[in-house]
Amino acid sequence: MNISVELTLSPLQDDYEPSIINFIKNLRNSGLTVLENPLSTQVYGDYDVVMNLLQKEMKTALEAVERGLLYIKIVKSDRSNYEPHF
């Protein structure tokens, strides 16, 4: 089963950029389809592969910050080729 996951990491500290950059770089190095925009990062692929990656990388990202939020949305389908029709 393929899934699409949207992630937003929001460290609650002054020096927040390095934590976000490291999180995104680790996701990019996974070999999965990873797309980014200014508000979130999307990861696409097989459910088990994506969730195994996220289990590890979300923990690493949260351990790297003093306080933070991590928002996650999961859609059951690969939406990586989505284009608006309007």
Buried (B, 14 or more C-beta within 10 A) or exposed (E): EBBBBBBEBEBEEEEBEEBBEBBBEBBEEBEBBBEEEEEBBBBBBEEEBBBEBBEEBBEEBBEBBEEBEBEEEBBEEBBBEEEEEE
